[in-house]
């Protein structure tokens, strides 16, 4: 079942129909005549939102969402995002609201069935409120009225959303955020992944609606991670900074990634930093294995005299450390002979659910292969652990 991301535009068209909402949005393709496309955008809204629509996660934090755009400034806004390497966009009237009113809901198809996750604390920082997320399995005895009260979405519309999910061969649907108040239900942002085998059976989407960012200049390893990210509810990204670098990062969570990279640069090792990226969102063992293997392949190709890997992150709220580290361990085991031959050392600092089990297992593996630098729990500050790793390459 290959999973494909739909464009946000197509996702909202389908969702709006299911929820009996009028959708006002325009899909813009910068590879065609932009002026003629923008001429179809009505000018009765005071401000607009212009977003990259290529299945990119974390668009707000990456500067790929432009707010408060006047109608006369739409062409300039599209041009500024096009200059960043993107060609597909979505334009919508901007909905003014208080961020505290943003809600979250998602539907996920798993082997055990369909489940609904929801919280009244939605928005770009929803992962900061993971403890507030509730999960309900869609079974015959589900209490739709209670779920309606909890989500602010009527029982009828919740059931229509589930029907649309199944009828359109969705495997993942996320509406984050949405508003549910006096102005009615308003879908501000949506993401959908489909089983592409369903294309034969539906007329609501086709392969022209699939979204992936252009990747012609990516390395083989970056392409692997790009594909991984496109087919997982979890988040993965990888950027090669210096192919022959000596410091390789395997990081969890965007905040910790920034801290680690900043510390490396602050200590004067920026030019030796080989890669940047992170995995987050509770990936499974196989996904973490694929991601780790990509980073290690970059390391093996590097011609640096001395190489070190820093595996780090903050204290996770819900990512299972033992589960993700099982994937890391498998990947290291696969190429252990090459790592040993290149005298690689690993430094680890991580915390979260099942950290004792995960840290213990990876320390045992690294010790067995002679790859151990050090393994730390959250009791050791992240920056201290980073500097310990930097000493491995300090005298090269």
C-alpha positions, 0 to 999 in steps of 0.5 A, spaced: 500 500 500 504 505 497 502 512 501 501 518 497 500 525 500 494 529 497 495 537 495 492 541 501 487 544 496 485 537 494 484 535 501 480 541 503 475 540 497 474 533 499 473 534 506 469 541 505 464 536 501 464 531 507 462 537 512 458 540 508 462 547 508 463 552 502 470 552 500 474 558 498 481 556 496 485 557 489 490 552 487 496 555 483 501 552 479 507 557 478 510 552 472 504 555 468 501 563 467 501 565 474 497 572 472 491 568 469 491 564 475 491 569 480 485 573 476 481 568 478 482 569 486 476 574 488 478 580 491 472 581 497 477 578 502 481 583 506 487 579 507 489 572 504 494 566 506 499 564 501 502 557 502 507 552 499 502 546 497 507 540 496 507 536 502 512 539 506 511 539 514 512 544 518 511 550 513 510 555 518 517 554 522 520 554 515 517 560 512 513 557 507 506 560 509 505 568 508 500 571 512 496 578 511 497 578 504 493 583 500 490 582 494 494 586 490 500 583 493 499 576 491 503 575 485 509 578 489 508 573 495 507 567 490 514 569 487 517 570 493 516 562 495 517 560 488 524 563 489 525 558 494 524 552 489 517 551 490 512 551 484 505 549 487 501 553 492 494 554 495 491 561 496 485 562 501 482 568 505 485 569 511 481 567 517 482 572 523 482 568 530 485 567 537 490 561 537 487 559 543 481 557 539 485 552 535 483 545 535 486 538 532 483 532 529 486 526 525 483 519 523 488 514 522 488 507 519 492 502 522 492 494 522 487 494 528 482 499 525 480 506 524 482 511 530 480 518 531 485 523 535 483 530 538 484 535 542 482 542 544 489 544 544 491 544 536 495 549 532 503 548 530 505 546 537 500 541 538 506 536 540 507 540 546 500 538 548 501 531 547 498 529 554 491 532 552 490 528 545 485 523 546 484 517 542 477 513 540 477 507 536 471 507 531 467 501 533 460 500 533 459 502 540 462 509 539 458 514 542 458 519 537 454 525 541 460 525 546 465 525 541 461 531 538 461 535 545 469 533 545 471 536 538 466 541 537 464 537 530 457 535 530 455 527 530 453 527 523 459 531 520 464 526 524 460 520 521 460 523 514 468 525 515 469 517 517 465 515 511 469 520 506 475 517 509 473 510 507 470 512 501 476 516 498 481 510 500 484 515 505 490 512 510 491 518 514 487 525 515 489 531 519 485 537 520 490 542 524 488 547 526 480 547 525 475 552 529 469 550 532 465 556 535 459 561 533 462 562 526 461 555 525 466 549 523 472 552 519 478 548 517 484 552 517 489 547 515 489 539 512 493 534 510 491 527 507 495 521 505 491 516 501 492 509 498 494 510 491 491 503 489 485 506 490 485 511 484 482 506 480 476 506 484 475 514 486 474 520 482 475 525 487 483 525 486 488 522 482 496 522 481 496 529 479 494 531 486 500 527 489 505 532 492 512 531 493 517 537 493 522 537 487 528 533 489 533 533 483 539 536 487 538 531 493 543 525 494 541 518 494 541 518 502 537 525 502 532 522 497 531 516 501 529 520 507 525 524 503 521 518 500 520 516 508 518 522 510 512 522 504 510 516 506 509 516 514 505 520 519 512 521 523 517 527 521 524 525 517 528 530 514 536 530 512 540 535 509 547 534 507 552 540 509 559 537 508 559 530 504 566 529 507 565 532 514 567 528 520 561 530 525 554 526 523 548 527 527 542 523 528 537 527 532 530 527 535 526 533 535 527 540 532 528 544 538 534 539 540 537 539 533 537 547 533 541 546 540 546 541 538 547 544 531 548 551 534 553 548 539 557 545 534 558 552 530 559 556 537 565 551 538 568 552 531 566 546 528 561 548 523 565 546 517 566 539 520 558 538 520 556 533 515 549 533 516 543 536 519 536 533 520 531 530 525 526 524 526 520 526 530 513 524 531 514 517 534 516 513 528 516 506 528 522 501 528 523 500 521 522 507 519 528 509 524 532 503 521 531 506 514 533 513 517 539 511 521 542 507 515 541 513 510 546 517 515 551 512 516 551 511 509 553 518 508 558 517 514 561 511 510 562 515 504 566 521 507 573 521 506 574 525 513 580 522 517 576 522 524 569 521 524 564 521 530 556 520 530 552 524 535 545 521 537 541 526 541 535 529 543 531 532 548 526 528 553 521 525 549 514 526 551 511 520 547 516 517 542 518 510 545 526 510 546 527 503 546 523 502 540 526 507 536 533 505 538 531 498 536 532 501 529 538 505 530 541 499 533 539 494 527 542 499 522 549 500 526 549 492 526 548 492 519 555 496 517 559 495 524 565 492 520 565 498 516 564 503 522 570 499 526 575 500 520 574 507 520 574 508 527 568 511 528 565 513 535 558 514 537 556 519 543 549 518 545 544 523 550 537 521 550 531 521 554 523 519 554 519 513 555 523 506 556 529 510 556 533 505 561 531 500 556 533 503 550 540 507 552 542 500 555 541 496 549 545 501 545 550 502 550 551 494 550 551 494 542 557 500 541 561 496 547 561 490 543 563 493 537 568 497 540 564 504 537 562 506 544 564 514 546 559 515 551 552 514 553 548 519 557 541 520 560 538 526 561 542 527 567 547 530 562 546 537 559 545 536 552 551 541 550 556 537 555 554 531 551 555 535 544 562 537 547 564 531 549 563 528 542 567 534 539 573 532 543 573 526 538 575 530 532 579 536 536 586 534 534 585 531 527 
